[in-house]
Amino acid sequence: MSWHRTKILSDNEILTSYRLVLLANYFVGPIYADISQRYGIARGEFVVIFCLHQLGPLTAQDVCDITRHPKNSVSQALSKLVEQGYVKKKSDPEDGRRSFLHLTAKARQLYAKVMPIFREREQSMLSLLTSAERVQFLRILGKLVLRDDDWIQGDDRANR
């Protein structure tokens, strides 16, 4: 490991946050580059597919709330996904101003092809940890991300 990389990963003013972001980037960077090259799907687009696959029909606002991605990013991703046949919009029968997003069979097929890549990379990333460390790591991450207080809500300006 280079001196620069060692230095910034072991001594900076926001060490925990920097390490978390870097770990996330190491994890997803190669996967999204591969998905983009193979299938023409960008990171933000797959995030929408992932949310819809996990939770079923959602509104665009729901996706923004879940992912904390700005409305314009989600809107751009949705436009491309609809255009490419991965997502269909269906008007809410109770409120015609609102649309629910549904995955198509094409999106489900893509999901089935891509998720093994994510699982394999996750297993590789965690392979350094013992079983007990994995349980503890997941518990700590859950404690940080599953909180429901002012901190996790953060500054909502990006979603306005």
C-alpha positions in Angstrom: 0.0 0.0 0.0 1.4 3.4 -0.9 2.4 5.8 1.8 -0.3 8.3 0.7 -3.1 5.8 0.9 -1.9 4.5 4.3 -1.7 8.0 5.6 -5.1 9.2 4.6 -6.8 5.9 5.7 -5.2 6.0 9.1 -4.9 9.7 10.0 -7.5 12.3 9.0 -10.1 14.5 10.6 -13.1 12.4 9.6 -11.5 9.0 9.7 -14.7 6.9 10.2 -16.7 8.7 7.5 -13.8 8.7 5.1 -13.3 5.0 5.5 -17.0 4.2 5.1 -17.2 6.2 1.9 -14.0 4.7 0.5 -15.2 1.2 1.4 -18.5 1.8 -0.4 -16.7 3.2 -3.4 -14.3 0.2 -3.5 -17.3 -2.1 -3.3 -19.6 -0.5 -5.9 -17.2 1.2 -8.3 -16.1 -2.0 -10.2 -19.7 -3.4 -10.2 -21.3 -0.3 -11.7 -18.5 0.0 -14.3 -19.3 -3.6 -15.3 -23.0 -3.1 -15.3 -22.7 0.1 -17.4 -20.4 -1.6 -19.9 -22.5 -4.8 -20.2 -26.0 -3.5 -20.0 -25.9 0.3 -20.4 -27.3 0.9 -17.0 -25.9 3.6 -14.8 -25.5 3.5 -11.0 -28.6 5.7 -10.3 -30.7 3.7 -12.7 -29.8 0.4 -11.0 -30.5 1.9 -7.6 -34.1 2.6 -8.8 -34.4 -1.0 -10.0 -33.0 -2.3 -6.7 -35.5 -0.3 -4.7 -38.5 -1.4 -6.8 -37.4 -5.0 -6.7 -37.0 -4.9 -2.9 -40.2 -3.0 -2.1 -42.6 -3.3 -5.0 -44.3 -0.4 -6.7 -43.2 3.0 -5.4 -43.5 6.6 -6.4 -40.5 8.7 -7.6 -40.7 10.6 -4.3 -40.5 7.3 -2.4 -37.3 6.5 -4.2 -35.9 9.9 -3.3 -36.9 9.4 0.3 -35.3 5.9 0.5 -32.1 6.7 -1.4 -31.6 10.3 -0.4 -30.9 11.0 -4.1 -32.1 14.4 -5.4 -35.4 14.5 -7.4 -33.6 15.5 -10.6 -31.3 12.5 -10.4 -34.1 10.1 -9.8 -36.2 11.7 -12.5 -33.3 11.4 -15.1 -32.8 7.7 -14.1 -36.5 7.0 -14.4 -36.8 8.7 -17.8 -34.0 6.4 -19.1 -35.5 3.3 -17.4 -38.9 3.9 -18.9 -37.5 4.7 -22.3 -35.4 1.4 -22.2 -38.4 -0.7 -21.1 -37.2 -1.5 -17.5 -39.9 0.5 -15.7 -43.5 1.3 -16.4 -45.4 4.1 -14.8 -49.0 3.6 -13.8 -51.3 6.4 -12.6 -52.5 6.1 -9.0 -56.3 5.5 -9.4 -56.9 7.5 -6.2 -54.7 10.5 -7.2 -54.1 11.0 -10.9 -51.2 13.4 -10.3 -49.2 10.6 -8.8 -47.7 7.6 -10.6 -46.5 4.3 -9.3 -43.3 2.7 -10.8 -43.4 -0.9 -11.7 -40.5 -3.2 -12.8 -40.9 -4.9 -16.2 -39.9 -8.5 -16.9 -36.8 -7.0 -18.6 -35.8 -5.3 -15.3 -36.3 -8.5 -13.3 -34.1 -10.4 -15.8 -31.4 -7.7 -15.4 -31.7 -7.9 -11.6 -31.3 -11.7 -11.7 -28.1 -11.3 -13.8 -26.5 -8.5 -11.7 -27.2 -9.5 -8.1 -24.8 -12.5 -8.1 -22.1 -10.0 -8.9 -23.0 -7.9 -5.9 -23.2 -11.0 -3.6 -19.9 -12.3 -4.8 -18.2 -8.9 -4.3 -19.8 -8.6 -0.8 -18.5 -12.0 0.2 -15.0 -11.1 -1.1 -15.1 -7.8 0.8 -16.2 -9.5 4.1 -13.9 -12.6 3.7 -11.3 -10.9 6.0 -13.8 -11.0 8.9 -14.6 -13.9 11.1 -18.3 -15.0 11.4 -18.5 -13.2 14.8 -17.0 -10.0 13.3 -19.5 -10.1 10.4 -22.4 -10.3 12.8 -21.0 -7.4 14.9 -20.2 -5.3 11.8 -23.7 -5.8 10.5 -25.2 -5.0 13.9 -23.1 -1.8 14.1 -24.0 -0.7 10.6 -27.7 -1.4 11.3 -27.5 0.8 14.4 -26.1 3.6 12.4 -28.4 3.5 9.4 -31.7 2.3 11.0 -31.9 5.2 13.4 -34.9 7.5 13.0 -33.9 10.8 14.4 -32.9 14.2 13.2 -29.4 13.2 12.2 -30.5 10.5 9.8 -33.1 12.9 8.3 -30.4 15.4 7.7 -30.8 18.4 5.5 -33.7 17.8 3.2 -32.8 20.5 0.7 -31.5 18.0 -1.8 -35.0 16.4 -2.1 -37.0 19.5 -2.5 
